[in-house]
Amino acid sequence: MFVLEHAGTRPPVVCLHGFCQSSAYWAPTLDRVAARGVQALAPDLPGFAASASEPGPYTMSDLADAVVRMLDARRIDRVRLVGGSMGGVVAQQLVLRHPARVERLLLVATGAVMGDPAAGRAKADAMAAAPWDDAAAVPIVDGFFHRRPDEGEIRRLRAIARSASHRAAVEAARSNADSDTRDELSRIGVPTLIVQGRHDRARTPEHGAVLRDGIPGAALEIIEDAGHTPQLEQPAAFHDIALPFLLRA
């Protein structure tokens, strides 16, 4: 598994990317964490980007277990875990399946269950039947921004999306659509912060409210003028919220 990594003190901050994304989505966060002298890591999850050749299966729980194996290989016991979008679903699975490995949890633009799981499954089926070409990357990237990047950046993000394994994309999309942790949220026993973009159409602030209400002691922050990727759309506002939480002693 490819891991974007900065050395530093432990416990490290580990960031998990969303569907058909990569560690590059978290590079600005890792840079800021590393500037404080703290170890920072972001893997390309199995099946995606530089880890596209990693074998499956690619369910949310399998991806969570793969992250734990990556930590084991580095002799890392406990982390401060960040998950965005699908990575937030993987992060929920990780803390539920391996609670001793997580010290703090930051969930970004994610939820306990999709707003319309049936529609998510239908999209996965359509993706399975369609060619995995450059056109397939357009709806995966373009519709999720409220503050749209310039066209050069959009092309770069489309290339990242297209670099995923077709099988991984389909399998992860189906698993993401089937995931529902609402009945398990009360078992998350670590300090948790949820961050949502006000204009996120995929994972709305209401999704964040479900997480906040289900996880004991969790807090919810809404970033204005941001969509599904607040760490890139509003980096100053996002990091003003995220870093004090992640780096708290």
RAFENPE-V37199 format. One record per backbone hydrogen bond with DSSP energy under -1.0 kcal/mol. CO is the residue of the C=O (numbers start at 1). NH is the residue of the N-H. Records with the same first field share a line. If there is no record, write none. Layout:
CO = NH  NH
This chain:
2 = 44
4 = 42
6 = 40
9 = 39
12 = 80
13 = 41
14 = 82
16 = 84
18 = 21
22 = 25
23 = 26
24 = 27
26 = 30
27 = 31
28 = 32
29 = 33
30 = 34
31 = 35
33 = 36  38
34 = 37
37 = 9
39 = 13
40 = 6
41 = 15
42 = 4
45 = 48
47 = 165
48 = 51
49 = 52
51 = 47  54
59 = 63
60 = 64
61 = 65
62 = 66
63 = 67
64 = 68
65 = 69
66 = 70
67 = 71
68 = 72
69 = 73
71 = 76
72 = 75
79 = 103
80 = 14
81 = 106
82 = 16
83 = 108
84 = 87
85 = 88  89
86 = 90
87 = 91
88 = 92
89 = 93
90 = 94
91 = 95
92 = 96
93 = 97
94 = 98
98 = 101
99 = 102
101 = 79
104 = 81
105 = 193
106 = 83
107 = 195
108 = 85
112 = 181
116 = 120
117 = 121
118 = 122
119 = 123
120 = 124
121 = 125
122 = 126
123 = 127
124 = 128
125 = 129
126 = 130
131 = 133
137 = 141
138 = 142
141 = 144
144 = 228
150 = 154
151 = 155
152 = 156
153 = 157
154 = 158
155 = 159
156 = 160
157 = 161
158 = 162
159 = 163
161 = 164
165 = 169
166 = 170
167 = 171
168 = 172
169 = 173
170 = 174
171 = 175
172 = 176
173 = 177
174 = 178
175 = 179
181 = 184  185
184 = 187
185 = 188
191 = 105
192 = 219
193 = 107
194 = 221
195 = 109
196 = 223
197 = 200
204 = 207  208
205 = 209
206 = 210
207 = 211
208 = 212
209 = 213
210 = 214
211 = 215
215 = 218
219 = 194
221 = 196
223 = 198
226 = 199
229 = 232  233
230 = 234
234 = 238
235 = 239
236 = 240
237 = 241
238 = 242
239 = 243
242 = 246
243 = 247
